[in-house]
Amino acid sequence: MAVYAGMFTYGFYQIGKGNHERRALKEEKESARAVIVPYLQAEEDRRYVKAWEQKKANDAVIMAGVAGFDADERPTSRWMPPGWSTRPNWSKS
């Protein structure tokens, strides 16, 4: 019985050690991702500004003959992130 209790204890010790290592790796991965988020956001912002300028130029060419059209005017006064209208709404499901 003592051998089984020893094996049981050793097995749980190994599980605890593995869980500790897995948590440490997960924390390291999350902190590494958190560090690069501002760079990824800046890259996305540059892409968005470039695409918006291109869209404005394209709209100005297409709507050149329409009186009162302003390509710089946004559809709403409230800023929304790119793709906001096409994102799935998971809260309604």
N, C-alpha and C positions, 0 to 999 in steps of 0.2 A: 504494500500500500504506500509505503514511503517513496518508492521509486516512481510510482504513478503521480504522487503529489509533487515530487521534484520535477518530473517532466511537464506537468501541468503548469507549475510555477515558471519554469524556464520558457515554455511556450508563450505564456502571457507576457513575460519580460520581453521576448523577441517581438511580439505584436506591438507592445508599447514603444519599443525602440524604433520600429518601422513607422509607426504613426508619427512619432516625433520628427523623424527625417522627412517624411512626406509633408508635414506641416511647414517645416523649415523651407523646403523647396517651393511650396506653394506661396509662402510669404515672399521669398526672393523673386519669384516670377511676377507677382503682383506689384512689388516695388519697382522692378525693372520696367514694367509696362507703365506705371504711374509716372516715371521719369520722362518717358518719351511722348506722353500725351500732348504736352504743349507744342512739341515740334510737329506732330501729326496734325494738330489743329491748325497751326500756322500754314502748313502745306495745303490743307483743305481750303483755308481762307484765301490763299493766293489763287488756287484753282477756281474758286467761286468768283472772285473779282474778275479774273480773266474771262471766264465764261459769261459773266454778266455784261461786261463791256462789249464782248462779241455779239451778244444777244441784242443789246441796245443799237449797235451799229447795223445789224441785220434788220431790226424793226424799223430803223430810220430809212433804210433803203426801200423796204417793202411799202411803208406807209408814207412815202414822200409826197404823194398827191393828195393826202387827206388833210383837210384844214383842221387845225386845233389839236393835232396829235403831237404829243411830247414824248420822245423816247426815254427821257430821264425820269419820267413820272412812274412811280411804283404803283402796282395795283391796290395796295392798301397802305395805310400810314403805319401800321404795326409791323415791326420786323419779325420775320419767322425764318428759322434756319432752312437751308436748301433742302428740298425734298420733303418738307413737312407735310404737304398735302398728300403725298403718295405713301407715307409710312403707315403700316398697319396699326390699328388701334387695338391693342391687346386687352385693354381694360373692359371692353364691351363684350368680350367672349366669355 
